[in-house]
Amino acid sequence: MPASEPTILATSMGFFSRKRGTYDLRPGPIFEFGAELAQAGPEPRICYLGQAVGDQPTSFTALYGAFAGTRFRMSHLALFPMPNVDDIRAHLLAQDVIWVGGGSVANLLAVWRVHGLDEILHECWQAGVVLAGVSAGSICWHVGGATDSFGPQLRAFTDGLGWLPYGNGVHYDSEEQRRPLMHRLVGDGTLPTSYCTDDGVGLVYRGDQLVEAVADREGVSAYEVSRAEDGTVRETVIAPRLLG
């Protein structure tokens, strides 16, 4: 069965290292949670989209290795140098969860739009496939956020899909440029009210409404960053629920 409502998981979380090499990963609890939201069966179908890093083969290898031996049935959609499946729409609509990896959100969305993937993913979202992702794979569903797509100095990005009518800040506690830039962008009106996540935190949206924050570790938070009538910026902590 698909999710009961259109659902997006926008996160600064995902995999844990097994500490046996750079690409030796194991899935964090966000994936079981995504399968639960999707009302998936005993073998949840998950498709990885890695266009934010140009469909690097190492990313596919790492994720297939991470899901090996789990109950998930993993696939991937590559667009470089050409699509690896004949019918992109049918393949994505057959998934329970679509996971979008991190990297360049600007490049990610440019490639998606060339291939019409923005329209296909919107159809998947409305059909109950859970759309999820980390970093660029979190910002993309929103109006925009702070990005390093254009260089090491973070810049504003405002060309997101906009299905979620908010800004989005990722890696809020681990990269020192993130918080002050998100405050500035909300304060000057570049971004609307924004929801931000420390590493290890994810946001759950039903339709376009935030309903919950979740975490895969203790001591982390989500935040609402909004502009008051007097022009000041207010940051409100959203305590996440710890996933099992």
C-alpha positions as CSV (number, residue, x, y, z in Angstrom):
1,M,0.0,0.0,0.0
2,P,1.2,3.6,-0.6
3,A,1.5,6.2,2.1
4,S,-1.8,7.4,3.3
5,E,-1.0,11.0,2.3
6,P,1.7,12.6,0.1
7,T,4.8,12.3,2.3
8,I,8.3,13.8,2.2
9,L,11.2,13.0,4.5
10,A,13.7,15.9,4.3
11,T,16.9,15.1,6.3
12,S,20.4,15.7,7.4
13,M,20.7,11.9,8.1
14,G,21.0,8.6,6.3
15,F,23.7,6.0,6.6
16,F,26.3,5.1,9.3
17,S,29.8,4.0,8.7
18,R,30.8,0.5,9.6
19,K,34.3,1.9,10.1
20,R,35.8,-0.5,7.6
21,G,36.4,2.0,4.8
22,T,35.0,5.1,3.2
23,Y,32.2,3.3,1.3
24,D,31.3,0.7,3.9
25,L,28.0,1.9,5.1
26,R,24.9,0.6,6.9
27,P,21.4,2.1,6.7
28,G,20.3,4.2,9.6
29,P,16.8,3.9,11.1
30,I,15.4,6.6,8.8
31,F,15.0,3.9,6.1
32,E,12.8,1.6,8.2
33,F,10.8,4.7,9.2
34,G,10.4,5.6,5.5
35,A,9.2,2.1,4.8
36,E,6.7,2.3,7.6
37,L,5.4,5.6,6.3
38,A,5.0,4.1,2.9
39,Q,3.1,1.1,4.3
40,A,5.5,-1.1,2.5
41,G,5.4,-4.9,2.6
42,P,8.1,-7.2,3.9
43,E,10.5,-6.3,1.1
44,P,10.3,-2.5,0.7
45,R,11.4,-1.2,-2.7
46,I,13.8,1.8,-2.5
47,C,15.3,3.6,-5.5
48,Y,18.4,5.8,-5.1
49,L,18.8,9.0,-7.2
50,G,22.4,10.2,-7.2
51,Q,22.3,13.0,-9.7
52,A,23.6,15.5,-7.1
53,V,27.0,13.9,-7.5
54,G,26.7,13.2,-11.2
55,D,25.7,9.5,-10.7
56,Q,29.1,8.5,-9.4
57,P,29.6,4.7,-9.6
58,T,31.1,4.7,-6.1
59,S,27.8,6.0,-4.7
60,F,25.9,3.1,-6.3
61,T,28.4,0.6,-5.0
62,A,28.3,2.0,-1.5
63,L,24.5,1.9,-1.3
64,Y,24.0,-1.5,-2.8
65,G,26.6,-2.8,-0.3
66,A,24.7,-1.0,2.5
67,F,21.4,-2.6,1.7
68,A,22.9,-6.1,1.0
69,G,21.4,-8.6,3.4
70,T,18.6,-6.3,4.5
71,R,14.9,-6.7,3.7
72,F,15.1,-3.7,1.2
73,R,15.0,-4.3,-2.5
74,M,17.2,-1.6,-3.8
75,S,17.5,-0.1,-7.3
76,H,18.9,3.1,-8.8
77,L,18.0,5.6,-11.5
78,A,21.0,7.0,-13.3
79,L,20.7,9.8,-15.9
80,F,24.4,10.0,-16.8
81,P,25.2,9.4,-19.7
82,M,21.6,8.3,-20.4
83,P,18.8,6.8,-18.3
84,N,19.5,3.2,-17.2
85,V,15.8,2.2,-17.2
86,D,13.5,2.2,-20.3
87,D,10.5,3.7,-18.5
88,I,11.5,6.1,-15.7
89,R,7.9,6.9,-14.7
90,A,6.9,3.3,-14.3
91,H,10.0,2.4,-12.4
92,L,9.7,5.3,-9.9
93,L,5.9,4.8,-9.4
94,A,6.7,1.1,-8.5
95,Q,8.8,2.2,-5.5
96,D,7.9,2.5,-1.9
97,V,10.6,5.0,-1.1
98,I,12.7,7.2,-3.3
99,W,16.0,8.3,-1.7
100,V,17.8,11.4,-3.1
101,G,21.5,11.7,-2.1
102,G,23.5,14.7,-1.2
103,G,25.8,16.9,-3.4
104,S,24.9,19.9,-5.6
105,V,21.2,20.8,-5.3
106,A,21.6,23.3,-8.2
107,N,23.0,20.6,-10.6
108,L,20.5,18.0,-9.3
109,L,17.5,20.1,-10.2
110,A,18.9,21.2,-13.5
111,V,19.3,17.6,-14.6
112,W,15.9,16.5,-13.3
113,R,14.2,19.3,-15.2
114,V,15.9,18.4,-18.5
115,H,14.6,14.9,-18.2
116,G,11.1,15.8,-16.9
117,L,11.9,14.1,-13.6
118,D,10.3,17.0,-11.6
119,E,6.9,16.1,-13.1
120,I,7.4,12.4,-12.6
121,L,8.4,12.8,-9.0
122,H,5.5,15.0,-8.3
123,E,3.2,12.3,-9.6
124,C,5.0,9.8,-7.4
125,W,4.5,12.0,-4.3
126,Q,0.8,12.4,-5.0
127,A,0.5,8.6,-5.5
128,G,1.9,7.8,-2.1
129,V,5.6,7.0,-2.9
130,V,7.6,8.4,0.0
131,L,10.1,11.0,-1.3
132,A,13.1,11.3,1.0
133,G,16.7,12.4,0.9
134,V,19.7,14.0,2.6
135,S,21.2,17.5,2.2
136,A,20.6,18.4,-1.5
137,G,18.0,15.6,-1.3
138,S,16.3,17.6,1.4
139,I,16.6,21.2,0.1
140,C,15.3,20.2,-3.4
141,W,11.6,19.8,-2.3
142,H,11.5,23.2,-0.7
143,V,11.7,26.8,-2.1
144,G,15.4,26.8,-1.4
145,G,18.1,27.0,1.2
146,A,21.8,27.6,1.7
147,T,24.0,25.7,-0.7
148,D,27.7,25.0,-1.6
149,S,26.6,24.2,-5.1
150,F,28.6,27.2,-6.4
151,G,31.7,27.0,-4.2
152,P,32.9,26.6,-0.7
153,Q,31.3,29.9,0.5
154,L,27.6,29.1,1.0
155,R,25.1,31.0,-1.1
156,A,21.4,31.4,-1.4
157,F,19.5,28.9,-3.6
158,T,15.9,29.8,-4.4
159,D,15.1,27.6,-7.4
160,G,13.9,24.5,-5.5
161,L,10.8,22.5,-6.6
162,G,8.7,24.5,-4.0
163,W,6.3,21.8,-3.2
164,L,7.1,22.5,0.4
165,P,6.6,26.3,0.7
166,Y,9.5,26.9,3.1
167,G,13.2,27.3,3.1
168,N,15.3,24.4,4.3
169,G,18.6,24.4,6.2
170,V,20.7,21.3,6.5
171,H,23.8,20.3,8.5
172,Y,22.8,23.1,10.9
173,D,25.1,22.1,13.7
174,S,28.1,20.9,11.8
175,E,29.0,23.6,9.3
176,E,29.5,27.0,10.8
177,Q,28.2,29.0,7.8
178,R,24.8,27.4,7.8
179,R,23.0,29.0,10.7
180,P,24.0,32.7,10.2
181,L,23.3,32.5,6.4
182,M,19.8,30.9,7.0
183,H,19.1,33.7,9.5
184,R,20.2,36.4,7.0
185,L,18.2,34.8,4.1
186,V,15.0,34.6,6.2
187,G,15.6,38.1,7.7
188,D,16.0,39.8,4.3
189,G,13.1,37.9,2.7
190,T,15.2,35.9,0.3
191,L,13.7,32.8,1.9
192,P,10.3,32.3,3.6
193,T,10.0,30.7,7.0
194,S,12.5,27.9,7.0
195,Y,12.9,24.5,8.7
196,C,16.5,23.4,9.6
197,T,18.0,20.2,10.8
198,D,21.1,19.3,12.8
199,D,23.0,16.2,11.5
200,G,21.0,13.2,12.5
201,V,17.6,14.9,12.2
202,G,14.8,14.6,9.6
203,L,11.6,16.5,8.9
204,V,8.3,14.7,8.2
205,Y,5.9,16.5,5.9
206,R,2.4,15.3,5.2
207,G,1.2,17.2,2.1
208,D,3.0,20.5,2.6
209,Q,2.7,20.6,6.4
210,L,5.4,19.7,8.8
211,V,4.1,17.2,11.2
212,E,7.1,15.8,13.1
213,A,10.9,15.9,13.5
214,V,12.8,12.6,14.0
215,A,16.4,11.8,15.0
216,D,18.8,8.9,14.9
217,R,20.8,10.1,17.9
218,E,20.5,12.1,21.1
219,G,21.3,15.7,21.6
220,V,20.2,17.1,18.2
221,S,17.3,19.3,17.1
222,A,15.3,20.7,14.3
223,Y,14.5,24.5,14.1
224,E,11.9,26.9,12.7
225,V,13.5,30.1,11.5
226,S,11.0,32.9,10.9
227,R,10.8,36.6,10.5
228,A,8.8,38.6,13.0
229,E,6.8,41.7,12.1
230,D,9.6,44.0,13.4
231,G,12.1,42.4,11.0
232,T,13.9,40.3,13.6
233,V,14.6,36.7,13.1
234,R,13.3,34.2,15.6
235,E,14.6,30.6,15.9
236,T,12.4,28.1,17.6
237,V,13.7,24.6,18.6
238,I,11.6,21.6,17.5
239,A,12.4,18.6,19.6
240,P,12.7,15.5,17.5
241,R,11.4,12.0,18.3
242,L,14.2,9.5,18.6
243,L,13.8,6.6,16.2
244,G,14.4,3.1,17.4
